[in-house]
Amino acid sequence: MGDLLLVRHGETEWSLSGQHTSWTDLPLTEHGEEQAKSLAPLLTGRTYALALASPLSRALRTAELAGIPGVVPDPDLHEWDYGGYEGVTTVEIHRSRPDWDLWTDGVPPGPEGHPGESPEEIGARADRVLARLSPALAGGDVVLVAHAHFLRVLTARRLGLPPAEGRLFQLATGTVSRLSTEHDRPVITEWNVRP
């Protein structure tokens, strides 16, 4: 059984400011590009049974700069649809909803085409990804390049936890994390690794 490598894209202006960023397709900052390049020693020289990335430019550019070969865009790796909270920080949300928690409350609907997603809906997407990549893991390592909240939910689901338990796994920009197995059970082997 191979390992599942999770790569969070490099820094963007909104990841730096703490604004919720799902469908807004922001480029990497100069620092984000440097973060992505710095991941190459952790990711190149490996053979991947499967390499997938979110279709958003920040993830695809991170994969390119990190030197991951054969990356295929996968829409299911898209970040959580933050609906009406797109571009808004948690601090701003707490001004009108002091007890709001993304992991339990979800988000309000946004503009047309962006209804927002609940933790359960993100969990269902993560489950679809895990089901699709399971055969590839039987043949080797798999790498996913995506976004913080989505990868956190995917980690929770891989470990057999409810989607909202993704709240337990803080994930920094420009990092690699590795999920493996021990005694045939999924485990976290490395988290938030930078060279």
C-alpha positions in Angstrom: 0.0 0.0 0.0 1.4 3.4 -1.0 1.3 6.6 0.9 -1.1 9.5 0.3 0.8 12.8 0.0 -1.2 16.0 0.6 0.2 19.3 -0.7 -1.4 22.5 0.3 -0.9 25.2 -2.4 1.5 28.1 -1.7 0.5 31.4 -0.2 -2.0 33.8 -2.0 -3.0 37.3 -1.0 -6.2 36.0 0.7 -4.5 33.0 2.5 -2.2 35.7 3.9 -5.0 38.0 5.0 -7.2 35.1 6.3 -10.0 35.6 3.7 -12.0 32.6 2.8 -11.0 31.6 -0.7 -12.9 28.9 -2.6 -13.8 29.8 -6.2 -11.9 33.1 -6.4 -8.9 32.0 -8.6 -6.1 34.0 -7.0 -2.5 33.5 -8.2 0.3 32.6 -5.8 2.2 35.5 -4.2 5.9 35.7 -4.9 6.4 34.1 -1.5 3.8 31.4 -2.5 5.8 30.6 -5.6 9.0 30.3 -3.5 7.1 28.0 -1.1 6.0 25.8 -4.0 9.5 25.6 -5.5 10.9 24.7 -2.1 8.7 21.5 -2.0 10.5 19.9 -5.0 13.0 18.0 -2.8 10.1 16.4 -0.9 8.2 15.5 -4.0 10.4 14.9 -7.0 12.3 11.7 -7.7 9.2 9.6 -6.7 7.0 7.6 -9.0 3.3 8.3 -8.4 0.6 5.9 -9.2 -1.7 8.9 -9.4 -1.2 12.7 -9.2 -4.3 14.9 -8.9 -4.8 18.7 -8.3 -7.6 21.1 -7.8 -8.4 22.8 -11.1 -7.7 26.2 -9.6 -4.5 28.0 -10.7 -3.0 28.2 -7.2 -3.0 24.4 -6.9 -1.9 23.7 -10.5 0.9 26.3 -10.3 2.1 24.8 -7.0 2.2 21.3 -8.6 4.1 22.7 -11.5 6.7 24.6 -9.4 7.1 21.6 -7.1 7.9 19.4 -10.1 5.1 16.9 -9.7 4.8 15.0 -13.0 1.6 14.0 -14.7 -0.8 16.0 -12.6 -4.5 15.7 -13.6 -7.0 18.4 -12.6 -9.9 16.9 -10.5 -12.9 19.2 -9.7 -13.6 17.2 -6.5 -10.4 18.6 -5.1 -11.8 22.2 -5.2 -11.9 24.1 -1.9 -14.9 24.2 0.3 -17.6 26.4 -1.3 -17.8 29.3 1.2 -21.0 30.7 -0.3 -21.7 34.1 1.1 -18.5 34.1 3.1 -16.2 34.1 0.0 -13.5 36.8 0.6 -14.6 37.4 4.2 -12.4 36.7 7.2 -13.5 34.8 10.3 -13.0 37.9 12.4 -15.4 39.8 10.1 -18.0 37.0 10.3 -17.7 36.9 14.1 -18.8 40.6 14.3 -22.3 39.6 13.3 -22.2 35.9 14.3 -19.9 35.6 17.3 -20.5 31.9 17.8 -20.1 30.9 14.1 -17.9 27.9 13.4 -17.3 26.7 9.9 -17.0 23.1 11.0 -20.4 22.9 12.6 -22.4 25.7 11.0 -21.4 25.7 7.4 -21.9 28.9 5.4 -24.8 30.9 4.0 -25.6 30.8 0.2 -23.6 33.0 -2.0 -24.1 34.3 -5.6 -25.6 32.1 -8.2 -23.7 28.9 -8.7 -22.1 29.1 -5.2 -24.7 27.8 -2.7 -22.1 27.1 -0.1 -21.3 23.6 1.3 -21.9 22.0 4.6 -19.3 19.8 6.4 -21.2 16.8 5.3 -21.2 17.8 1.6 -17.4 18.4 1.8 -17.1 15.0 3.5 -19.1 13.3 0.6 -16.7 14.9 -1.9 -13.7 13.7 0.1 -15.2 10.2 0.2 -15.5 10.2 -3.6 -11.9 11.2 -4.0 -10.7 8.5 -1.5 -12.8 5.9 -3.3 -11.3 6.8 -6.7 -7.7 6.8 -5.5 -7.9 3.6 -3.5 -7.0 1.3 -6.4 -4.0 3.6 -7.2 -2.8 3.4 -3.6 -2.6 -0.3 -3.9 0.0 0.2 -6.6 2.1 3.1 -5.0 2.1 6.6 -3.7 -0.6 9.1 -4.6 -0.2 12.9 -4.4 -3.0 15.5 -4.1 -2.4 19.2 -4.5 -5.3 21.2 -3.1 -6.6 23.5 -0.4 -6.5 23.6 3.4 -10.1 23.0 4.4 -10.7 20.4 1.8 -7.5 18.5 2.7 -8.3 18.7 6.4 -11.7 17.1 5.7 -10.2 14.5 3.5 -7.7 13.6 6.2 -10.5 13.2 8.8 -12.4 10.9 6.4 -9.3 8.9 5.6 -8.8 8.3 9.3 -12.4 7.3 9.8 -13.5 10.5 11.5 -16.6 12.7 10.8 -15.9 15.5 8.3 -16.1 18.2 11.0 -13.1 16.6 12.8 -11.0 18.2 10.0 -10.9 21.1 12.5 -8.2 19.1 14.4 -5.7 19.3 11.5 -4.3 22.8 11.0 -2.7 23.0 7.6 -0.2 25.7 6.5 0.4 27.0 3.0 3.2 25.4 1.0 3.4 22.2 3.0 3.5 18.4 2.4 1.7 16.0 4.7 1.7 12.2 4.5 -0.9 9.7 5.4 0.2 6.1 5.5 -0.9 2.9 7.2 0.1 1.0 10.3 -1.2 -2.6 10.7 -3.5 -1.9 7.8 -5.1 1.2 9.4 -4.7 4.8 8.1 -2.4 7.0 10.2 -0.7 10.4 9.9 3.0 9.9 9.3 4.0 13.5 8.7 2.1 16.8 8.9 2.9 20.4 7.7 6.4 19.5 6.5 8.5 22.1 4.8 12.1 21.6 3.6 
